């Protein structure tokens, strides 16, 4: 009798093991994808699969070829050195693009604004919204708001602007400002350049603005660039007392009708809400971060 009993117990134990093994195997199988979550991704117009870009699967930025410190600290934006470079990658990541899916093209701000260059998704180069002047361009919500100063190194030019000197009119002075900023409209409003006239030089930041201080009489400079000129280039930037240039807000520029516009604004809003945008701004507007060669 002992033999059959042992055999019977063995069969029971084997059955239990088989059952446990089967249940253990089932526990190791990955659960099926959440259909509701997949449906939400498909329905979200800002999910990466639904985004229309100039190069499928990639997000293409454009900026000027010459570095514009402190916004770009090298001539390779992919180095992520500088405020605008880092903001661009943060927005791309928020929209679902990995760093290796971000590409860069180089074009002047003038070519972007006039529609001479169109092979890009987003332009990042200190653009200030001027839809009346450039109706073919759309702008994102701002990623940076800052002040500007009118730098006038020469005492005589300063007296001219203050109306103290009667020998020369302001319209005879040479001005420099960014083409993508508000310099020209503001100078026109002041009557310091004639209607239909232009600037002696388009200059935004870095070495461009250093050169502008040599060949022009007055330069419209934003606050981060002023700090860079003083702390890195060791240039004293002056300001004309009683002259208050406009504050500016920097935005991404894109071709009017770009389907990414709402998604870029959403990405910026999410970065702002999380505090990441503020962290990027504080980090890359710290002059200590600009000393990359030290």
C-alpha positions as MATLAB code, in Angstrom:
seq = 'XXXXXXXXXXXXXXXXXXXXXXXXXXXXXXXXXXXXXXXXXXXXXXXXXXXXXXXXXXXXXXXXXXXXXXXXXXXXXXXXXXXXXXXXXXXXXXXXXXXXXXXXXXXXXXXXXXXXXXXXXXXXXXXXXXXXXXXXXXXXXXXXXXXXXXXXXXXXXXXXXXXXXXXXXXXXXXXXXXXXXXXXXXXXXXXXXXXXXXXXXXXXXXXXXXXXXXXXXXXXXXXXXXXXXXXXXXXXXXXXXXXXXXXXXXXXXXXXXXXXXXXXXXXXXXXXXXXXXXXXXXXXXXXXXXXXXX';
ca = [
       0.000    0.000    0.000;
       2.903    2.331    0.669;
       4.008    2.367   -2.951;
       0.728    3.555   -4.468;
       0.329    6.170   -1.706;
       3.743    7.668   -2.400;
       2.965    7.639   -6.093;
      -0.323    9.389   -5.472;
       1.344   12.038   -3.307;
       4.003   12.514   -5.954;
       1.351   13.120   -8.542;
      -0.321   15.690   -6.300;
       2.973   17.465   -5.675;
       3.837   17.426   -9.353;
       0.459   18.878  -10.176;
       0.966   21.628   -7.614;
       4.418   22.423   -9.000;
       3.065   22.530  -12.502;
       0.330   24.870  -11.362;
       2.799   27.122   -9.528;
       5.106   27.137  -12.531;
       2.295   28.092  -14.816;
       1.177   30.900  -12.544;
       4.772   32.066  -12.094;
       5.261   32.153  -15.835;
       2.113   34.179  -16.278;
       3.309   36.688  -13.676;
       6.510   37.235  -15.659;
       4.714   38.207  -18.850;
       4.572   41.971  -19.485;
       1.057   43.375  -19.297;
      -0.494   44.427  -22.575;
      -0.175   48.110  -23.488;
      -2.749   50.455  -22.044;
      -5.088   51.117  -24.940;
      -6.428   54.265  -23.288;
      -2.919   55.709  -22.936;
      -2.059   54.872  -26.545;
      -5.269   56.502  -27.679;
      -4.451   59.664  -25.723;
      -1.058   59.877  -27.444;
      -2.683   59.503  -30.841;
      -5.312   62.123  -30.030;
      -2.817   64.669  -28.643;
      -1.897   66.997  -31.541;
       1.386   67.820  -29.779;
       2.562   64.235  -29.350;
       5.664   63.601  -31.425;
       4.006   61.194  -33.930;
       1.522   63.942  -34.808;
       4.042   66.748  -35.324;
       4.806   67.959  -38.840;
       8.423   69.075  -39.236;
      10.567   70.017  -42.231;
      12.556   66.824  -41.693;
      10.380   63.929  -40.506;
      11.394   62.680  -37.073;
      13.663   65.656  -36.375;
      13.295   69.211  -35.113;
      15.312   71.756  -37.093;
      16.455   75.017  -35.529;
      18.202   77.874  -37.285;
      20.437   80.609  -35.918;
      23.158   82.927  -37.188;
      26.486   81.356  -38.070;
      28.526   83.711  -35.896;
      28.366   82.955  -32.152;
      26.362   85.544  -30.218;
      27.512   85.347  -26.615;
      26.073   85.109  -24.073;
      23.237   83.424  -26.003;
      25.514   81.052  -27.935;
      29.009   80.627  -26.539;
      30.387   78.543  -29.415;
      29.806   78.163  -33.145;
      28.354   74.689  -32.531;
      24.852   74.976  -31.036;
      24.860   71.239  -30.336;
      27.467   71.934  -27.640;
      24.576   73.366  -25.587;
      26.711   76.243  -24.375;
      24.629   79.358  -23.917;
      21.117   80.395  -22.979;
      19.392   80.068  -26.353;
      21.106   76.799  -27.186;
      19.943   75.245  -23.919;
      16.411   76.653  -24.221;
      16.168   75.155  -27.713;
      17.102   71.683  -26.483;
      14.762   71.970  -23.496;
      11.833   72.826  -25.787;
      12.765   69.992  -28.148;
      12.849   67.497  -25.282;
       9.508   68.741  -23.984;
       8.069   68.087  -27.449;
       9.422   64.528  -27.448;
      12.641   64.923  -29.452;
      15.893   63.408  -28.228;
      19.090   65.496  -28.523;
      20.243   63.430  -31.506;
      16.960   64.275  -33.244;
      17.710   68.008  -33.098;
      19.390   69.487  -36.178;
      20.756   72.970  -36.864;
      20.897   75.192  -39.933;
      22.653   78.545  -40.170;
      20.949   81.592  -41.649;
      21.005   85.300  -40.915;
      18.086   86.818  -39.044;
      17.424   89.033  -42.052;
      17.024   85.987  -44.326;
      14.610   84.422  -41.843;
      12.514   87.572  -41.454;
      12.289   88.261  -45.183;
      11.463   84.660  -46.086;
      14.691   84.114  -48.006;
      15.383   81.050  -45.865;
      12.572   78.620  -45.092;
      14.245   75.270  -44.385;
      13.695   75.268  -40.617;
      11.097   74.635  -37.930;
      12.139   77.194  -35.314;
      14.518   80.148  -35.432;
      16.257   81.108  -32.205;
      18.362   84.240  -32.450;
      16.977   86.978  -30.220;
      13.759   87.560  -32.150;
      11.382   90.213  -30.835;
       7.811   89.979  -32.120;
       7.180   92.536  -34.879;
       4.221   91.059  -36.790;
       3.276   94.351  -38.446;
       6.684   94.640  -40.095;
       7.116   90.944  -40.836;
       3.622   89.474  -41.357;
       5.041   86.249  -42.805;
       6.652   85.417  -39.446;
       4.925   84.015  -36.355;
       6.382   84.184  -32.863;
       6.206   81.958  -29.811;
       5.500   83.165  -26.322;
       8.692   84.732  -24.898;
      11.398   82.723  -23.170;
      13.230   85.813  -21.856;
      12.231   89.362  -20.963;
      14.993   91.896  -20.460;
      15.918   95.561  -20.629;
      18.079   97.411  -23.144;
      20.521  100.304  -22.972;
      21.677  102.808  -25.575;
      25.459  102.673  -25.432;
      27.034  105.952  -26.615;
      30.795  105.913  -25.968;
      31.496  109.353  -27.474;
      30.723  112.440  -25.376;
      29.844  114.596  -28.384;
      27.382  112.006  -29.698;
      25.827  111.878  -26.235;
      25.366  115.658  -26.232;
      23.743  115.461  -29.658;
      21.184  112.928  -28.447;
      20.442  115.012  -25.364;
      19.895  118.095  -27.516;
      22.783  119.957  -25.896;
      24.838  120.233  -29.083;
      23.241  122.172  -31.935;
      26.028  121.530  -34.411;
      24.890  118.036  -35.359;
      21.469  116.433  -35.670;
      20.801  112.920  -34.289;
      19.864  111.765  -37.794;
      23.498  112.222  -38.825;
      24.719  109.742  -36.212;
      25.419  106.103  -37.029;
      23.364  103.577  -35.055;
      23.720   99.829  -34.568;
      21.026   97.439  -33.355;
      19.817   93.874  -33.983;
      17.765   93.497  -37.160;
      15.487   91.082  -35.280;
      14.902   93.516  -32.408;
      12.988   96.750  -31.885;
      15.918   99.114  -32.447;
      14.908  100.527  -35.813;
      11.224  101.151  -34.919;
      12.267  102.798  -31.656;
      14.872  105.018  -33.333;
      12.330  106.005  -35.989;
       9.888  106.925  -33.247;
      12.523  109.102  -31.588;
      13.182  110.848  -34.898;
      16.839  109.863  -34.723;
      16.854  108.129  -38.080;
      14.904  109.496  -41.053;
      11.711  107.849  -42.263;
      12.696  105.151  -44.703;
      16.232  105.216  -43.354;
      18.122  102.336  -41.874;
      20.882  101.580  -39.447;
      24.586  101.853  -40.124;
      25.069   98.289  -38.900;
      22.998   95.304  -37.850;
      24.581   93.901  -34.712;
      23.230   91.789  -31.904;
      25.820   90.456  -29.463;
      29.349   89.194  -28.997;
      32.011   90.238  -31.491;
      29.382   91.928  -33.683;
      28.573   94.397  -30.941;
      32.262   94.862  -30.151;
      32.847   95.854  -33.772;
      29.766   98.075  -33.748;
      31.221  100.119  -30.895;
      34.170  100.938  -33.169;
      32.354  101.863  -36.383;
      29.105  103.420  -35.086;
      28.187  106.226  -32.694;
      25.464  104.507  -30.657;
      24.457  100.894  -30.088;
      21.229   99.452  -28.735;
      22.330   96.630  -26.429;
      20.260   94.223  -24.354;
      21.120   93.688  -20.700;
      22.706   90.195  -20.994;
      24.941   91.442  -23.821;
      25.896   94.481  -21.748;
      26.938   92.187  -18.909;
      28.941   90.008  -21.310;
      30.755   93.030  -22.781;
      31.670   94.294  -19.323;
      32.551   91.019  -17.597;
      34.159   89.069  -20.457;
      35.291   91.639  -23.052;
      36.240   94.220  -20.381;
      34.328   97.000  -22.145;
      32.615   99.746  -20.178;
      29.116  100.211  -21.548;
      27.649  103.655  -21.007;
      24.044  104.763  -20.910;
      22.541  108.109  -21.828;
      20.767  109.626  -18.831;
      17.127  110.298  -19.561;
      17.052  107.978  -22.575;
      15.081  104.814  -21.864;
      15.110  102.266  -24.688;
      12.256   99.741  -24.693;
      12.254   96.495  -22.766;
      12.241   93.453  -25.030;
      10.908   89.892  -24.961;
      12.795   87.220  -26.916;
      10.800   84.527  -28.721;
      11.215   81.724  -31.227;
      10.399   82.786  -34.780;
       8.745   80.544  -37.340;
       7.045   80.738  -40.703;
       3.466   81.979  -40.398;
       1.078   79.029  -40.339;
       3.647   76.649  -38.844;
       1.609   73.790  -37.283;
       4.142   73.567  -34.440;
       3.286   77.021  -33.067;
       0.752   75.933  -30.430;
       2.943   72.999  -29.378;
       5.990   75.241  -28.913;
       3.922   77.559  -26.725;
       2.708   74.574  -24.721;
       6.262   73.299  -24.253;
       7.392   76.729  -23.034;
       4.422   76.932  -20.657;
       5.260   73.506  -19.214;
       8.928   74.444  -18.801;
       7.889   77.650  -17.065;
       5.425   75.891  -14.777;
       7.978   73.263  -13.741;
      10.612   75.923  -13.022;
      13.035   74.478  -15.574;
      12.948   77.559  -17.789;
      13.783   79.820  -14.851;
      16.665   77.522  -13.903;
      18.060   77.631  -17.447;
      17.852   81.429  -17.538;
      19.487   81.849  -14.127;
      22.227   79.351  -14.979;
      23.194   80.752  -18.373;
      22.907   84.428  -17.443;
      25.484   83.920  -14.710;
      28.722   85.503  -16.002;
      30.728   82.683  -14.428;
      29.167   80.288  -16.963;
      30.501   82.377  -19.843;
      34.165   81.723  -19.028;
      34.308   78.479  -20.994;
      37.957   78.965  -21.990;
      39.213   79.561  -18.444;
];
